[in-house]
Amino acid sequence: MLKIIGVRFKSVGKVYYFDPRELDVKMGDKVIVETARGVECGEVCLTDREIDDSKFQNPVKPVIRIATEQDFRQIERNKKREEEAFEICKQKIEAHGLKMNLIEAETTFDNSKLLFYFTAESRVDFRELVKDLASVFRTRIELRQIGVRDEAKMLGGLGICGQPFCCSRFLGEFHPVSIKMAKEQSLSLNPTKISGTCGRLMCCLKYEQDSYEQLFKITPKVGAIVSTAEGRGVVEEANLLTGKLRVKIDKTDNVVTVSKDDVEVIKDGRDPTRMSKGEMRALKNLEDN
């Protein structure tokens, strides 16, 4: 078993694991570690964990040290450098006439690399821009094109619920979200109702999806032929959460409300998640490619 700690390099980001060695590392401590990008400073978010080292494909790197006052001063200098680099890069982008939107500038703790994150509608040839930036900053330059979800995570904001974006508040990683989820949850397929500020399907559709999938399996679908105490009928409406069905009785045409547990399914109905070609065309841009 290997003793490890979890470290984040952004307030809401992926957790990376390191060997604390003999250091007395506590939750919330800032630590200096070596990563694939270079030497970085991150915050400890997991402590005192033991994991079978066979689960790691690569050796777990050790923590170099707990951050010192000198390291904190370096972090402050890096923040100022990032702000300056952001403004200079914006000017260079405009000078080169590139169709890209700069989102954030970031430097590694040891200043061995400057990263610039941007969005663009299509592929951008930024080779000349990289050369220009390298001549200014005298360090390794990396430009990364990100998606609209990543942009929202970096910039933050308020969702239609009135709360700060989930992605910038607590979601470490994005999970796939599909139109099928919205259909199974009986939500309106109006893009303005089911998409977030980023223009993609709301991440919160994923939160209750497992429960909806289980309810979907045990609830008769719309169009199902069922046997009730009132007689045989067709399900006109099904509420997954309450388990209530509105059934039109064949002989009397009366519509009755019954529980799904009080009916016997003779023939199940159509799959409500199937979409027409027109719906698919209208909603295709809401899903991540």
SEMI-893546 format. One record per residue (C-alpha): residue number from 0; residue in one letter; chain; z, y, x. Coordinates in pm, 1 decimal. Layout:
+-----+--------+--------+----------+----------+----------+
! num ! residu ! chaine !       pz !       py !       px !
+-----+--------+--------+----------+----------+----------+
! NUM !      A !      A !        Z !        Y !        X !
...
+-----+--------+--------+----------+----------+----------+
END
This chain:
+-----+--------+--------+----------+----------+----------+
! num ! residu ! chaine !       pz !       py !       px !
+-----+--------+--------+----------+----------+----------+
!   0 !      M !      A !      0.0 !      0.0 !      0.0 !
!   1 !      L !      A !    -87.6 !    352.2 !    115.7 !
!   2 !      K !      A !    123.2 !    658.7 !     40.6 !
!   3 !      I !      A !    -95.5 !    946.0 !    -73.3 !
!   4 !      I !      A !    -86.6 !   1292.7 !   -225.9 !
!   5 !      G !      A !   -340.8 !   1460.4 !   -454.3 !
!   6 !      V !      A !   -486.8 !   1798.2 !   -357.9 !
!   7 !      R !      A !   -698.2 !   2044.5 !   -556.7 !
!   8 !      F !      A !   -903.8 !   2319.0 !   -396.3 !
!   9 !      K !      A !   -962.5 !   2506.4 !   -723.5 !
!  10 !      S !      A !   -713.1 !   2577.1 !   -999.4 !
!  11 !      V !      A !   -897.4 !   2333.7 !  -1228.1 !
!  12 !      G !      A !  -1096.5 !   2103.9 !  -1008.6 !
!  13 !      K !      A !  -1135.0 !   1749.3 !   -889.8 !
!  14 !      V !      A !   -834.5 !   1586.8 !   -721.9 !
!  15 !      Y !      A !   -881.8 !   1457.7 !   -365.9 !
!  16 !      Y !      A !   -643.1 !   1222.7 !   -191.0 !
!  17 !      F !      A !   -485.8 !   1261.8 !    152.5 !
!  18 !      D !      A !   -225.1 !   1090.9 !    366.7 !
!  19 !      P !      A !     86.0 !   1314.7 !    395.4 !
!  20 !      R !      A !    200.9 !   1127.5 !    708.6 !
!  21 !      E !      A !    567.7 !   1212.4 !    770.5 !
!  22 !      L !      A !    544.2 !   1559.6 !    616.3 !
!  23 !      D !      A !    782.5 !   1648.9 !    333.1 !
!  24 !      V !      A !    516.2 !   1764.2 !     88.3 !
!  25 !      K !      A !    622.7 !   1891.2 !   -254.5 !
!  26 !      M !      A !    432.2 !   1967.7 !   -572.7 !
!  27 !      G !      A !    269.2 !   2311.0 !   -554.2 !
!  28 !      D !      A !    273.9 !   2328.9 !   -174.2 !
!  29 !      K !      A !    -32.6 !   2462.5 !      2.5 !
!  30 !      V !      A !   -163.5 !   2223.1 !    266.6 !
!  31 !      I !      A !   -432.2 !   2241.2 !    533.6 !
!  32 !      V !      A !   -664.3 !   1937.8 !    532.4 !
!  33 !      E !      A !   -997.7 !   1835.8 !    675.8 !
!  34 !      T !      A !  -1275.4 !   1771.7 !    423.3 !
!  35 !      A !      A !  -1647.5 !   1698.8 !    433.5 !
!  36 !      R !      A !  -1704.6 !   2076.3 !    411.1 !
!  37 !      G !      A !  -1467.9 !   2157.9 !    696.0 !
!  38 !      V !      A !  -1102.6 !   2258.1 !    720.2 !
!  39 !      E !      A !   -974.6 !   2368.1 !    377.7 !
!  40 !      C !      A !   -654.2 !   2486.5 !    215.3 !
!  41 !      G !      A !   -560.1 !   2322.0 !   -113.1 !
!  42 !      E !      A !   -268.2 !   2291.8 !   -352.2 !
!  43 !      V !      A !    -71.0 !   1969.7 !   -393.5 !
!  44 !      C !      A !    -90.2 !   1845.5 !   -753.9 !
!  45 !      L !      A !     24.6 !   1481.9 !   -705.9 !
!  46 !      T !      A !    303.0 !   1350.0 !   -483.8 !
!  47 !      D !      A !    476.2 !   1023.6 !   -396.1 !
!  48 !      R !      A !    196.1 !    795.2 !   -506.4 !
!  49 !      E !      A !    125.9 !    455.3 !   -356.6 !
!  50 !      I !      A !   -218.1 !    300.8 !   -395.5 !
!  51 !      D !      A !   -376.2 !    -13.0 !   -256.7 !
!  52 !      D !      A !   -579.1 !    115.8 !     38.6 !
!  53 !      S !      A !   -854.8 !   -135.2 !    -42.4 !
!  54 !      K !      A !   -950.1 !     87.0 !   -338.2 !
!  55 !      F !      A !  -1071.4 !    357.4 !    -99.6 !
!  56 !      Q !      A !  -1416.9 !    306.8 !     46.8 !
!  57 !      N !      A !  -1349.4 !    554.5 !    329.7 !
!  58 !      P !      A !  -1030.0 !    605.4 !    530.2 !
!  59 !      V !      A !   -790.5 !    856.0 !    373.9 !
!  60 !      K !      A !   -765.0 !   1159.1 !    600.8 !
!  61 !      P !      A !   -422.8 !   1289.9 !    698.5 !
!  62 !      V !      A !   -278.7 !   1629.4 !    606.6 !
!  63 !      I !      A !   -303.1 !   1859.1 !    909.4 !
!  64 !      R !      A !     -3.8 !   2073.5 !    815.4 !
!  65 !      I !      A !    176.5 !   2252.4 !    536.3 !
!  66 !      A !      A !     37.4 !   2606.7 !    512.1 !
!  67 !      T !      A !    217.0 !   2869.1 !    718.2 !
!  68 !      E !      A !    247.6 !   3247.3 !    678.0 !
!  69 !      Q !      A !    -43.8 !   3283.2 !    919.3 !
!  70 !      D !      A !   -250.8 !   3053.3 !    696.3 !
!  71 !      F !      A !   -170.0 !   3264.0 !    388.8 !
!  72 !      R !      A !   -287.6 !   3574.0 !    573.5 !
!  73 !      Q !      A !   -608.7 !   3389.4 !    658.2 !
!  74 !      I !      A !   -656.8 !   3305.8 !    288.9 !
!  75 !      E !      A !   -625.4 !   3674.1 !    197.8 !
!  76 !      R !      A !   -880.4 !   3769.1 !    462.7 !
!  77 !      N !      A !  -1113.7 !   3499.4 !    328.3 !
!  78 !      K !      A !  -1089.5 !   3643.1 !    -24.8 !
!  79 !      K !      A !  -1198.4 !   3985.1 !    101.7 !
!  80 !      R !      A !  -1481.7 !   3823.1 !    297.2 !
!  81 !      E !      A !  -1597.3 !   3640.0 !    -15.5 !
!  82 !      E !      A !  -1606.7 !   3964.6 !   -213.9 !
!  83 !      E !      A !  -1812.8 !   4134.6 !     58.0 !
!  84 !      A !      A !  -2042.4 !   3832.1 !     90.7 !
!  85 !      F !      A !  -2101.1 !   3829.4 !   -285.5 !
!  86 !      E !      A !  -2216.9 !   4193.0 !   -290.0 !
!  87 !      I !      A !  -2437.1 !   4150.7 !     16.9 !
!  88 !      C !      A !  -2596.8 !   3835.6 !   -124.4 !
!  89 !      K !      A !  -2673.9 !   4014.9 !   -453.8 !
!  90 !      Q !      A !  -2851.0 !   4287.8 !   -260.6 !
!  91 !      K !      A !  -3047.3 !   4033.3 !    -56.9 !
!  92 !      I !      A !  -3152.1 !   3843.7 !   -371.0 !
!  93 !      E !      A !  -3285.5 !   4165.9 !   -521.1 !
!  94 !      A !      A !  -3462.6 !   4255.4 !   -196.3 !
!  95 !      H !      A !  -3635.4 !   3916.3 !   -185.7 !
!  96 !      G !      A !  -3727.2 !   3941.1 !   -555.5 !
!  97 !      L !      A !  -3576.6 !   3604.7 !   -642.4 !
!  98 !      K !      A !  -3513.8 !   3508.6 !  -1007.0 !
!  99 !      M !      A !  -3160.6 !   3378.2 !   -966.4 !
! 100 !      N !      A !  -2821.4 !   3482.4 !  -1096.9 !
! 101 !      L !      A !  -2545.6 !   3478.5 !   -835.8 !
! 102 !      I !      A !  -2218.6 !   3342.1 !   -976.9 !
! 103 !      E !      A !  -1973.1 !   3309.9 !   -691.8 !
! 104 !      A !      A !  -1935.7 !   3327.4 !   -314.9 !
! 105 !      E !      A !  -1694.1 !   3095.6 !   -139.8 !
! 106 !      T !      A !  -1594.7 !   3045.9 !    222.8 !
! 107 !      T !      A !  -1421.4 !   2749.6 !    381.3 !
! 108 !      F !      A !  -1073.6 !   2809.0 !    519.0 !
! 109 !      D !      A !  -1195.4 !   2799.0 !    879.1 !
! 110 !      N !      A !  -1496.7 !   3023.1 !    803.3 !
! 111 !      S !      A !  -1734.7 !   2752.6 !    923.8 !
! 112 !      K !      A !  -1945.7 !   2779.0 !    609.0 !
! 113 !      L !      A !  -2031.5 !   3028.9 !    333.9 !
! 114 !      L !      A !  -2133.9 !   2885.9 !     -2.8 !
! 115 !      F !      A !  -2315.1 !   3079.4 !   -274.3 !
! 116 !      Y !      A !  -2336.6 !   2939.4 !   -627.1 !
! 117 !      F !      A !  -2616.0 !   3055.5 !   -856.2 !
! 118 !      T !      A !  -2799.3 !   2971.6 !  -1177.6 !
! 119 !      A !      A !  -3174.1 !   2989.2 !  -1234.5 !
! 120 !      E !      A !  -3415.2 !   2878.8 !  -1504.5 !
! 121 !      S !      A !  -3630.8 !   2692.6 !  -1254.8 !
! 122 !      R !      A !  -3634.6 !   2583.3 !   -892.5 !
! 123 !      V !      A !  -3599.2 !   2870.6 !   -644.5 !
! 124 !      D !      A !  -3738.6 !   2885.1 !   -291.0 !
! 125 !      F !      A !  -3448.1 !   3052.4 !   -111.8 !
! 126 !      R !      A !  -3528.3 !   2953.5 !    248.1 !
! 127 !      E !      A !  -3594.9 !   3310.3 !    360.1 !
! 128 !      L !      A !  -3280.0 !   3426.0 !    183.1 !
! 129 !      V !      A !  -3072.3 !   3169.8 !    374.8 !
! 130 !      K !      A !  -3217.6 !   3289.8 !    705.8 !
! 131 !      D !      A !  -3143.2 !   3650.2 !    611.7 !
! 132 !      L !      A !  -2782.2 !   3570.3 !    515.0 !
! 133 !      A !      A !  -2727.2 !   3361.7 !    829.9 !
! 134 !      S !      A !  -2835.5 !   3656.2 !   1045.8 !
! 135 !      V !      A !  -2581.2 !   3877.1 !    869.4 !
! 136 !      F !      A !  -2277.4 !   3645.7 !    859.0 !
! 137 !      R !      A !  -2342.0 !   3439.2 !   1173.3 !
! 138 !      T !      A !  -2220.2 !   3120.0 !   1008.9 !
! 139 !      R !      A !  -2360.0 !   2823.6 !    820.0 !
! 140 !      I !      A !  -2501.2 !   2924.7 !    480.0 !
! 141 !      E !      A !  -2534.5 !   2697.2 !    178.6 !
! 142 !      L !      A !  -2682.5 !   2790.9 !   -161.2 !
! 143 !      R !      A !  -2609.9 !   2567.0 !   -458.8 !
! 144 !      Q !      A !  -2784.6 !   2585.3 !   -793.5 !
! 145 !      I !      A !  -2538.8 !   2498.7 !  -1070.6 !
! 146 !      G !      A !  -2570.5 !   2436.3 !  -1443.9 !
! 147 !      V !      A !  -2451.7 !   2651.2 !  -1731.2 !
! 148 !      R !      A !  -2139.8 !   2437.3 !  -1780.2 !
! 149 !      D !      A !  -2034.6 !   2497.6 !  -1418.8 !
! 150 !      E !      A !  -2106.3 !   2867.3 !  -1463.6 !
! 151 !      A !      A !  -1873.4 !   2883.9 !  -1764.1 !
! 152 !      K !      A !  -1605.4 !   2695.0 !  -1571.0 !
! 153 !      M !      A !  -1622.0 !   2942.0 !  -1281.7 !
! 154 !      L !      A !  -1640.0 !   3261.8 !  -1485.5 !
! 155 !      G !      A !  -1403.1 !   3161.7 !  -1767.7 !
! 156 !      G !      A !  -1382.2 !   3320.6 !  -2111.7 !
! 157 !      L !      A !  -1276.0 !   3251.0 !  -2469.8 !
! 158 !      G !      A !  -1420.6 !   2977.0 !  -2689.2 !
! 159 !      I !      A !  -1491.5 !   3002.4 !  -3061.5 !
! 160 !      C !      A !  -1141.3 !   2861.1 !  -3119.9 !
! 161 !      G !      A !   -993.4 !   3173.3 !  -2958.4 !
! 162 !      Q !      A !   -852.2 !   2976.7 !  -2665.1 !
! 163 !      P !      A !   -963.4 !   3003.4 !  -2299.6 !
! 164 !      F !      A !  -1242.5 !   2760.9 !  -2211.5 !
! 165 !      C !      A !  -1118.6 !   2402.3 !  -2173.7 !
! 166 !      C !      A !  -1332.6 !   2362.5 !  -1861.7 !
! 167 !      S !      A !  -1164.9 !   2654.5 !  -1684.7 !
! 168 !      R !      A !   -816.8 !   2569.4 !  -1816.7 !
! 169 !      F !      A !   -760.3 !   2196.0 !  -1769.0 !
! 170 !      L !      A !  -1079.9 !   1988.7 !  -1749.9 !
! 171 !      G !      A !  -1112.4 !   1864.4 !  -1392.9 !
! 172 !      E !      A !  -1449.8 !   1703.5 !  -1459.6 !
! 173 !      F !      A !  -1712.8 !   1727.4 !  -1733.3 !
! 174 !      H !      A !  -1760.9 !   1430.8 !  -1964.7 !
! 175 !      P !      A !  -2091.9 !   1348.1 !  -2135.6 !
! 176 !      V !      A !  -2117.1 !   1492.7 !  -2487.4 !
! 177 !      S !      A !  -2395.6 !   1392.9 !  -2725.6 !
! 178 !      I !      A !  -2542.3 !   1494.6 !  -3060.6 !
! 179 !      K !      A !  -2446.4 !   1147.1 !  -3184.9 !
! 180 !      M !      A !  -2080.4 !   1247.8 !  -3151.7 !
! 181 !      A !      A !  -2133.2 !   1545.8 !  -3380.9 !
! 182 !      K !      A !  -2311.1 !   1322.5 !  -3633.2 !
! 183 !      E !      A !  -2034.9 !   1061.2 !  -3630.3 !
! 184 !      Q !      A !  -1774.0 !   1332.7 !  -3681.4 !
! 185 !      S !      A !  -1969.5 !   1464.7 !  -3984.5 !
! 186 !      L !      A !  -2008.8 !   1807.4 !  -3828.9 !
! 187 !      S !      A !  -2275.4 !   2058.3 !  -3919.8 !
! 188 !      L !      A !  -2573.9 !   2028.8 !  -3687.3 !
! 189 !      N !      A !  -2609.0 !   2405.7 !  -3676.4 !
! 190 !      P !      A !  -2630.8 !   2481.7 !  -3299.6 !
! 191 !      T !      A !  -2404.1 !   2785.1 !  -3336.7 !
! 192 !      K !      A !  -2131.2 !   2564.3 !  -3485.1 !
! 193 !      I !      A !  -2128.6 !   2281.0 !  -3231.7 !
! 194 !      S !      A !  -2220.5 !   2454.9 !  -2905.1 !
! 195 !      G !      A !  -1994.5 !   2648.9 !  -2672.2 !
! 196 !      T !      A !  -2048.9 !   2981.0 !  -2497.7 !
! 197 !      C !      A !  -2240.3 !   2795.7 !  -2225.9 !
! 198 !      G !      A !  -2503.4 !   2693.9 !  -2482.5 !
! 199 !      R !      A !  -2424.9 !   2321.6 !  -2454.6 !
! 200 !      L !      A !  -2234.2 !   2094.6 !  -2690.2 !
! 201 !      M !      A !  -1862.1 !   2175.4 !  -2703.1 !
! 202 !      C !      A !  -1652.9 !   1963.1 !  -2467.7 !
! 203 !      C !      A !  -1391.2 !   1914.5 !  -2740.3 !
! 204 !      L !      A !  -1628.7 !   1685.1 !  -2932.4 !
! 205 !      K !      A !  -1522.8 !   1421.1 !  -2680.1 !
! 206 !      Y !      A !  -1149.0 !   1445.8 !  -2743.0 !
! 207 !      E !      A !  -1134.2 !   1252.5 !  -3072.9 !
! 208 !      Q !      A !  -1451.3 !   1050.2 !  -3029.6 !
! 209 !      D !      A !  -1275.8 !    720.1 !  -2957.1 !
! 210 !      S !      A !  -1081.4 !    746.4 !  -3285.0 !
! 211 !      Y !      A !  -1395.6 !    833.8 !  -3480.3 !
! 212 !      E !      A !  -1579.7 !    536.1 !  -3331.6 !
! 213 !      Q !      A !  -1301.7 !    301.1 !  -3443.9 !
! 214 !      L !      A !  -1293.9 !    452.0 !  -3794.9 !
! 215 !      F !      A !  -1673.3 !    440.4 !  -3809.4 !
! 216 !      K !      A !  -1665.3 !     62.6 !  -3757.7 !
! 217 !      I !      A !  -1420.9 !     -6.4 !  -4043.4 !
! 218 !      T !      A !  -1542.4 !    247.6 !  -4302.0 !
! 219 !      P !      A !  -1835.1 !    173.2 !  -4538.0 !
! 220 !      K !      A !  -2124.3 !    409.4 !  -4471.6 !
! 221 !      V !      A !  -2300.0 !    637.3 !  -4719.0 !
! 222 !      G !      A !  -2545.9 !    425.3 !  -4917.4 !
! 223 !      A !      A !  -2337.4 !    109.0 !  -4887.6 !
! 224 !      I !      A !  -2318.5 !   -118.0 !  -5192.4 !
! 225 !      V !      A !  -1955.0 !   -198.3 !  -5263.5 !
! 226 !      S !      A !  -1749.5 !   -381.0 !  -5523.5 !
! 227 !      T !      A !  -1460.6 !   -181.6 !  -5673.3 !
! 228 !      A !      A !  -1206.5 !   -232.0 !  -5952.6 !
! 229 !      E !      A !  -1441.4 !    -24.7 !  -6172.7 !
! 230 !      G !      A !  -1739.9 !   -241.2 !  -6088.9 !
! 231 !      R !      A !  -2023.7 !   -245.9 !  -5840.4 !
! 232 !      G !      A !  -2146.1 !     87.6 !  -5702.9 !
! 233 !      V !      A !  -2299.2 !    287.9 !  -5418.8 !
! 234 !      V !      A !  -2101.6 !    498.4 !  -5169.7 !
! 235 !      E !      A !  -2208.6 !    861.6 !  -5200.4 !
! 236 !      E !      A !  -1955.6 !   1011.2 !  -4962.4 !
! 237 !      A !      A !  -1719.1 !    868.3 !  -4698.9 !
! 238 !      N !      A !  -1430.4 !   1051.5 !  -4534.5 !
! 239 !      L !      A !  -1350.8 !    880.0 !  -4205.8 !
! 240 !      L !      A !  -1014.0 !   1048.7 !  -4156.3 !
! 241 !      T !      A !   -864.7 !    985.3 !  -4501.6 !
! 242 !      G !      A !  -1047.4 !    658.3 !  -4564.9 !
! 243 !      K !      A !  -1146.8 !    782.1 !  -4911.7 !
! 244 !      L !      A !  -1484.5 !    693.5 !  -5062.7 !
! 245 !      R !      A !  -1673.8 !    851.8 !  -5350.6 !
! 246 !      V !      A !  -1854.3 !    569.6 !  -5525.7 !
! 247 !      K !      A !  -2109.9 !    595.9 !  -5806.6 !
! 248 !      I !      A !  -2061.5 !    301.8 !  -6040.6 !
! 249 !      D !      A !  -2389.1 !    129.8 !  -6139.6 !
! 250 !      K !      A !  -2317.9 !     59.5 !  -6508.7 !
! 251 !      T !      A !  -2162.3 !    391.6 !  -6609.5 !
! 252 !      D !      A !  -2290.4 !    634.7 !  -6344.9 !
! 253 !      N !      A !  -1930.8 !    756.9 !  -6313.3 !
! 254 !      V !      A !  -1820.6 !    870.6 !  -5970.3 !
! 255 !      V !      A !  -1479.0 !    740.2 !  -5866.2 !
! 256 !      T !      A !  -1268.2 !    803.9 !  -5555.8 !
! 257 !      V !      A !  -1126.0 !    491.0 !  -5397.0 !
! 258 !      S !      A !   -973.0 !    384.0 !  -5068.4 !
! 259 !      K !      A !  -1188.3 !    189.5 !  -4824.7 !
! 260 !      D !      A !   -920.0 !    -82.3 !  -4828.7 !
! 261 !      D !      A !   -971.8 !   -133.0 !  -5204.3 !
! 262 !      V !      A !  -1342.5 !   -213.3 !  -5189.9 !
! 263 !      E !      A !  -1549.5 !   -507.0 !  -5077.0 !
! 264 !      V !      A !  -1869.1 !   -426.4 !  -4889.8 !
! 265 !      I !      A !  -2166.2 !   -616.3 !  -5030.8 !
! 266 !      K !      A !  -2427.5 !   -438.5 !  -4820.1 !
! 267 !      D !      A !  -2354.2 !   -165.1 !  -4569.5 !
! 268 !      G !      A !  -2539.3 !    166.4 !  -4574.6 !
! 269 !      R !      A !  -2768.0 !    340.4 !  -4330.3 !
! 270 !      D !      A !  -2657.6 !    462.4 !  -3988.8 !
! 271 !      P !      A !  -2567.6 !    831.1 !  -4039.4 !
! 272 !      T !      A !  -2615.5 !    908.7 !  -3670.6 !
! 273 !      R !      A !  -2991.7 !    856.5 !  -3685.4 !
! 274 !      M !      A !  -3185.4 !   1180.8 !  -3658.9 !
! 275 !      S !      A !  -3532.0 !   1285.7 !  -3757.5 !
! 276 !      K !      A !  -3780.5 !   1404.2 !  -3495.1 !
! 277 !      G !      A !  -3739.3 !   1759.0 !  -3624.7 !
! 278 !      E !      A !  -3360.7 !   1747.0 !  -3573.6 !
! 279 !      M !      A !  -3404.5 !   1603.8 !  -3225.9 !
! 280 !      R !      A !  -3644.4 !   1882.2 !  -3126.2 !
! 281 !      A !      A !  -3414.2 !   2152.3 !  -3262.8 !
! 282 !      L !      A !  -3104.9 !   2017.8 !  -3085.6 !
! 283 !      K !      A !  -3242.9 !   1868.8 !  -2763.5 !
! 284 !      N !      A !  -3138.1 !   2168.6 !  -2550.9 !
! 285 !      L !      A !  -2771.2 !   2128.2 !  -2646.4 !
! 286 !      E !      A !  -2728.4 !   1812.0 !  -2441.4 !
! 287 !      D !      A !  -2714.0 !   1807.3 !  -2061.7 !
! 288 !      N !      A !  -3030.8 !   1671.3 !  -1907.3 !
+-----+--------+--------+----------+----------+----------+
END
